[in-house]
Amino acid sequence: VSLKNKDFMQPLTASKQQAWEALGMYWEHNWTADGPVKRNIRADWQNKLQGHLTNYVDSLFIMSSNALSQQIRRSDNPRFYVFNPLNWERNDVADVLFEGNYPIKVIDIETKKEVANQLVTKNGKQYIRIWAQGIPSVGYKVFEIKRGMSRIFPQNMIACDTLIGNAFYKIKLNDSGAITELFDLKNKRQLVENGKFLNDLKNQIAPKNDSITQKNDISNPFSIESVGDVSVTLKAVSTNPVLHTVRLTLFANSPRIEIQDSIQANFKDVKTWSFAFNLKTPTTRHEELGAILTAKSETRGGHYAAQNARLDWQTFNHFADMSEDNFGITLSNQDCSFFKLGDSKVDTLWENATELHALAGGQVDKKVEDGGMMGVFNQNGEKSFLYNFALTTHNKAFDATSAMKFSLEHQNPLVAAWVEGDKAQTNRNTFS
């Protein structure tokens, strides 16, 4: 957008500066709150900083999306663009808000070919979801809507009760929404460690009588939210250990497993989303501000100091990967800041652990002086939490570029919006 309108971002200059300051201050000793400032005041201040950042990012995104809509010339039939924010060509799903009538055909203007489409509902709104191919790097491609029945696209997706599958995986969930079975069809491997689960909301410090032992009391815990030529989504709702929702999505043409978790209750203890993989003495790597760290001591080929190191929680930026010599699993993470590797302690790192615990929330530090806990108590009363993960396998040795690209594609989805420009605007249907 700025290539055509160099002053486009000028109205957001003050908001941008405020956002960058907030981003820096937010992380400065952010989980202490043990000084003279009251905890609720500290928590409200951090929420304000988050608001500054969100306001800038959301405003810029909406303004940019709308402006690009106006910069591309519309046609007699409805058209929408699909924009790729990353700097390599991609094939992926794209969702565009749709208030029209179904059925329809979606045509790739460049190739003149029909693409797979289906209706999905997100946050109460209806979207067309398509499988978009060849979307240029840092650029867009235009698609057109035509009336009529779309052709049938071959797909092997299934969803029934607690089961979901496609050409890549077969997955089974339990009543709490945790994955009990994940079978990799291409590599013929069961990926869930025996007796454990994936995406399991655990309470690491729960007493024996904690609610984690209770059964799910939701009468209809499972529902198929959508199924079509592009994707299938299975939804699970559970009260074990607290009210939470799991949405698991598989795709017809992608080996990416998307997991959207949310907690709809306040909690005061330490909770994690735990992933126990069926791997043999894997090595874990994780990304921290662009650096790819090997979670081993420096004396054993890793990046962790052999002394004076804190080892109980690792930084969880874009991804963590657990790999054997020629096989591994990459876990993309959008919302959690830390994870625990196995049963690691402050002074002990479980280097070959097969289990990863993503920190959902809670206070993990004790203040030595008075035995109290550092941080903001009870999540400051909040009752709504969102976590986005994605999984994929690789039947080769760990590759940092592949892991990072997988994570970036998950966390930076294709952007779609309707074309609204007049005759004076560009009629280019692709751009990079």
PyMOL commands that set and color helices and strands:
alter all, ss='L'
color gray80, all
select helices_A, chain A and resi 10-26+39-71+211-213+298-300+377-381+400-411
alter helices_A, ss='H'
color red, helices_A
select strands_A, chain A and resi 79-84+90-97+104-108+113-115+117-122+125-135+139-147+158-160+163-165+169-173+179-184+189-190+200-203+222-227+231-238+244-251+257-263+271-276+283-288+291-294+314-315+319-323+328-333+338-341+355-361+385-394+415-418+430-431
alter strands_A, ss='S'
color yellow, strands_A
deselect
rebuild
show_as cartoon
